[in-house]
Amino acid sequence: MPVTLEGSCHCGTVRFTVESSTPVPYQLCVCSICRKVGGAGGSINLGAHSETLIITQGKEHIGVYKAVMDRDTPGEHIATSERNFCTKCSSMLWLYDETWPELLHPFASAIDPPELEAPDELVVVKTNSKPNYVRLPEGKKKVFEDYPSDSIESWHQKHNKYVE
């Protein structure tokens, strides 16, 4: 059975549950979007089944941000992904992209129970947009300039962490 994740924003206005087969917070993204909307060094997204999302409180306080891609260049455009956040405290809650309608990516920082399992090794992605002042966490890690070939699901399967 997938794991039920319970999440909330910092102020407690928005609360939700979602089922996840990929609940290990192993991948830290340090791209400009994750650093600016997630704060500090970046953000960690989990995988979840979008059809299981239940907003238990505060639906009217959820805002959506669609990131500007390639900002200030001739190729500037709006991302298809939607970052959902609390409009009262600005906590990031989850990312959804209609390109993959079956998936939802809760921000690990929004998950309350259960206690998430710490990975043996962190995977750091998108260092090609990381400024020098951003320090990577200590400990065992693999670092990628862009995205690795493994998806969140395939990483969990390879490490025997996928929950059916």
Backbone torsions as a table, in degrees:
resi	resn	phi	psi	omega
1	MET	NA	136.0	174.1
2	PRO	-59.5	159.4	-179.2
3	VAL	-86.5	134.1	174.9
4	THR	-84.4	118.5	176.1
5	LEU	-97.5	132.9	174.8
6	GLU	-108.7	127.8	-177.7
7	GLY	-129.6	162.8	177.7
8	SER	-159.1	165.5	173.4
9	CYS	-86.2	175.0	-178.1
10	HIS	-63.1	-41.8	-176.4
11	CYS	-83.0	-7.9	177.4
12	GLY	83.9	4.8	-179.6
13	THR	-69.6	-40.4	-179.5
14	VAL	-107.4	131.8	176.4
15	ARG	-136.1	145.8	-178.1
16	PHE	-152.5	163.4	170.3
17	THR	-129.9	153.3	177.4
18	VAL	-158.0	149.0	179.4
19	GLU	-92.7	135.0	-178.3
20	SER	-129.1	134.3	170.8
21	SER	-97.5	-7.0	-175.8
22	THR	-131.4	68.0	-170.9
23	PRO	-92.9	9.9	-178.6
24	VAL	-91.2	122.5	-177.6
25	PRO	-81.9	75.7	-172.1
26	TYR	-99.7	-17.3	-170.3
27	GLN	-114.4	114.5	178.2
28	LEU	-98.3	121.1	177.2
29	CYS	-99.0	127.5	-179.1
30	VAL	-113.3	23.8	177.7
31	CYS	-66.4	167.0	-177.1
32	SER	-62.2	-34.6	179.7
33	ILE	-66.4	-51.5	-178.2
34	CYS	-63.2	-35.3	178.4
35	ARG	-69.6	-40.7	-175.6
36	LYS	-78.9	-36.9	179.3
37	VAL	-91.4	-26.7	-178.7
38	GLY	-93.2	-21.3	178.8
39	GLY	91.4	161.8	177.0
40	ALA	44.4	-117.4	-173.0
41	GLY	-86.9	-14.3	-178.4
42	GLY	149.3	-155.9	-179.7
43	SER	-144.6	159.5	177.7
44	ILE	-120.1	120.6	177.6
45	ASN	-102.2	140.2	172.4
46	LEU	-99.5	173.7	173.2
47	GLY	-108.5	148.5	177.9
48	ALA	-152.7	167.1	179.5
49	HIS	-91.6	112.0	-171.7
50	SER	-58.0	-34.1	-177.1
51	GLU	-69.3	-10.2	-179.5
52	THR	-96.0	-2.5	-179.4
53	LEU	-63.5	126.4	173.9
54	ILE	-126.9	118.6	175.7
55	ILE	-88.9	110.3	-173.7
56	THR	-89.4	-15.2	-178.7
57	GLN	-162.2	138.8	168.5
58	GLY	81.7	22.6	-178.6
59	LYS	-52.4	-36.1	-178.5
60	GLU	-69.7	-9.4	179.9
61	HIS	-107.5	19.9	177.5
62	ILE	-99.3	124.4	175.3
63	GLY	-107.4	163.6	-179.9
64	VAL	-126.7	132.0	174.7
65	TYR	-116.4	126.0	173.6
66	LYS	-105.9	114.1	-172.7
67	ALA	-64.0	147.9	172.6
68	VAL	-87.1	121.5	-179.6
69	MET	-98.1	145.3	178.5
70	ASP	52.4	42.8	-177.2
71	ARG	-53.8	141.9	177.2
72	ASP	63.6	26.1	175.0
73	THR	-126.8	165.7	176.5
74	PRO	-61.2	-22.6	-179.7
75	GLY	-90.9	12.1	-177.7
76	GLU	-56.3	134.1	178.3
77	HIS	-156.6	168.7	-179.4
78	ILE	-95.5	134.0	-179.8
79	ALA	-66.9	154.2	174.6
80	THR	-79.7	-22.5	-179.0
81	SER	-72.0	149.9	-180.0
82	GLU	-121.3	120.1	176.4
83	ARG	-96.1	115.5	-177.9
84	ASN	-91.8	135.0	-175.7
85	PHE	-144.9	162.5	176.4
86	CYS	-79.8	128.3	-179.4
87	THR	-77.6	-10.6	177.7
88	LYS	-88.5	-44.8	-176.0
89	CYS	-116.7	-5.4	177.2
90	SER	72.0	13.1	176.5
91	SER	-63.0	134.2	174.9
92	MET	-75.7	137.1	-175.1
93	LEU	-112.2	-56.5	179.3
94	TRP	-159.0	163.1	175.5
95	LEU	-115.3	138.1	176.4
96	TYR	-132.8	142.8	177.5
97	ASP	-137.3	123.0	-178.1
98	GLU	-62.1	-15.9	176.5
99	THR	-62.4	-33.3	177.7
100	TRP	-125.8	75.1	-171.7
101	PRO	-63.6	-19.6	-179.7
102	GLU	-80.5	-10.9	-175.7
103	LEU	-107.0	151.0	172.5
104	LEU	-140.4	143.8	-177.9
105	HIS	-122.7	91.2	176.7
106	PRO	-67.9	143.2	173.7
107	PHE	-74.0	128.6	-179.4
108	ALA	-56.0	-32.5	-179.1
109	SER	-65.1	-17.7	-180.0
110	ALA	-92.0	-7.2	-175.5
111	ILE	-85.3	132.3	178.9
112	ASP	-97.6	-98.6	170.1
113	PRO	-89.1	155.8	-2.3
114	PRO	-80.5	168.0	172.9
115	GLU	-62.6	126.1	-178.6
116	LEU	-80.4	143.1	-179.6
117	GLU	-73.1	129.0	176.4
118	ALA	-74.2	132.5	179.3
119	PRO	-74.7	154.8	176.1
120	ASP	-68.6	-29.8	-177.2
121	GLU	-142.0	133.2	177.7
122	LEU	-87.3	143.5	173.2
123	VAL	-111.0	120.3	-179.2
124	VAL	-105.4	125.6	-177.0
125	VAL	-118.9	158.0	174.7
126	LYS	67.2	37.8	176.9
127	THR	-69.3	-11.0	176.9
128	ASN	-68.0	-9.7	175.5
129	SER	-121.3	14.0	-178.8
130	LYS	-87.9	126.0	174.3
131	PRO	-73.7	159.7	-176.3
132	ASN	-60.5	-29.0	-176.7
133	TYR	-71.5	-18.7	179.8
134	VAL	-78.8	116.9	179.5
135	ARG	-92.6	136.7	176.8
136	LEU	-79.0	149.6	179.9
137	PRO	-61.6	154.3	175.7
138	GLU	-71.5	167.4	175.5
139	GLY	100.2	177.2	-177.4
140	LYS	-67.0	131.8	-178.9
141	LYS	-157.6	156.9	169.6
142	LYS	-113.5	137.3	-174.4
143	VAL	-120.6	132.6	-178.5
144	PHE	-126.4	137.3	175.7
145	GLU	-65.1	-36.2	179.4
146	ASP	-123.6	-136.5	177.6
147	TYR	-98.2	144.1	174.8
148	PRO	-75.0	171.4	-179.6
149	SER	-72.4	-26.0	179.0
150	ASP	-75.0	133.2	170.5
151	SER	-80.8	172.8	176.1
152	ILE	-58.3	-42.8	-179.6
153	GLU	-65.8	-46.8	-177.6
154	SER	-66.9	-33.5	175.5
155	TRP	-61.0	-47.1	-180.0
156	HIS	-62.0	-40.1	179.1
157	GLN	-65.4	-45.6	180.0
158	LYS	-61.2	-30.9	-177.2
159	HIS	-100.6	14.8	179.9
160	ASN	53.8	40.7	179.6
161	LYS	-115.4	-2.0	-178.9
162	TYR	-72.5	130.5	-177.6
163	VAL	-110.5	115.7	-178.4
164	GLU	-89.7	NA	NA
